[in-house]
Amino acid sequence: MIFWLGGVSENLLVSEPLWYHPPDVGPPQFIITEGEVVRESRLSFPRKIGWATGILGQERSLLSMADVAEQIIPVVLGERTYDIILHPGLLATVGDRLSPITTSPKIGVVTDRHVARRYLQVILRSLCKAGYNPIPIILPPGERTKTLGTIAKILDALARHKFERQSLLLALGGGVIGDVTGFAAAIYQRGIPFVQVPTTLVAQVDSSVGGKTGVDHRLGKNLIGAFYQPRAVLIDPLTLRTLPRREWIAGLAEVIKYGIIADEEFFAFLEQKIPELLKLDEEPVIHAIKRSCEIKTQVVAVDERESDRRRILNYGHTIGHALESLAGYRGLIHGEAVGIGLVQEAELACHMGLCGREVVERIRSLVQRAGLSEQVSQVSFTSLWGAMQHDKKVVDGRVMGIWPVRIGEVVIRPIEQQVCAAWFQSKHGRGSRPSSGRQPGKHPVRRKARARR
């Protein structure tokens, strides 16, 4: 059975050329859940073999990365240690790679309808071939899926199919899918194993690694969640070939971040290779993913629960997350917001005297060359500061920022409202006066005068 947790206005899988085309695994039934209404339908798979249209709108060979060696990057966390495995074509071997992780035949494959069109078939075939009983759970795409309501629906599907503590969840998709799958795994029966199979650049270089799981709250991003490590991260870079161009460019913001916070040599590599990365050339893409994962694993290994050094991974995210929240998780996608944050937080660091203008300009230049915006949208300082107050790095009411001092090195320092307001006024000049603590438009003296009448 397949659980479809969303509307029924369009076909789940469409007859179009796919990147992977294994033989048909049959027409399993799926269940569409809308509130309390359960309906059955049929899932058919296209059998067409050929070319796939990549992010550049060009036809590319199915096996263009076939000769690339498999990369294994360990995440060393004691008894929670696991491997990141990076290899083109890996999706077709997922079933065989799970045998060291679980002995249970039952596997829940959580994905969204966009990813399902492309990659669900190859995952189901691989799992069935390896002797597993996969149960796909298909969600609507996008950040607005990251809610407690979605978690409840996933848990309903697990309970209905009698998942046990040794049963496994597999997150097939981008950062949203990884976050909700990991959180559901963390709380179902107080924790069941899960595996990340990221299909977007943001997920492959960042969100799938390190064990952060959770959902958004209306007042802020990722306010509800848990640290819960996957048992493995299985990365197939061929999935990037079908990523929409906007998503690919947005993902580059997270890659650029790693060079800024930890590795000037990697930053210089990105400056040199950004044209090739935008064309999705194999060697620079593999190197960018691998080096990004290496930097993140090194940071996570010394600070798994973000009590100190792991906070540097949030560079660009203090302003970035605030902008996402203010936009209601519409319009800006995560990487685009982070791209803005990378430049604006460098500007703020320069304003505070922590880095020179040359650092800001190198960051700005690379962000722009990657095709990302660096401009803050029309928001007031009051609203921006209010959103920043809900950041997870706030300590004792103070916003803790990550500030570059040079390319390859950052520091963690609190930012005062008055300092941030002065910077905002100098750069943007919109509503930058610090709040007095009163609600906007309220005048206590006038209220007192009226009260005496």
ABEGO torsion letter per residue (X at the ends): XBBBBBBAABBABBBBBBABBBBBAEBBBBBBBBEABBBBBBBBBBABBEBBBBAAGBBBBAAAAAABBBBBBBBBAEAABBBBBBBBGAAAAAAAAAAAABABABBBBBBBAAAAAAAAAAAAAAAAAAGBBBBBBBBBBEAAABBAAAAAAAAAAAAAAGBBAABBBBBBEBAAAAAAAAAAAAABGGEBBBBBBBABAAAAAAAABGGBBEBBBAAEBGABEBBBBBABBBBBAAAAAABBAAAAAAAAAAAAAAAAAABAAAAAAAAAAAAAAAAGBAAAAAAAAAAAAAAAAAAAAABAAGABAAAAAABGAAAAAAAAAAAGGBGBBAAAAAAAAAAAAAAAAAAAGABBAAAAAAAAAAAAAAGBBABBBBBBAAAAAAAAAABAABBGGBBBBBBBABBGBBBBBBBBAAAAAAAAAAAAGBGABBBAGBBBGBBAAAAAAAAAX
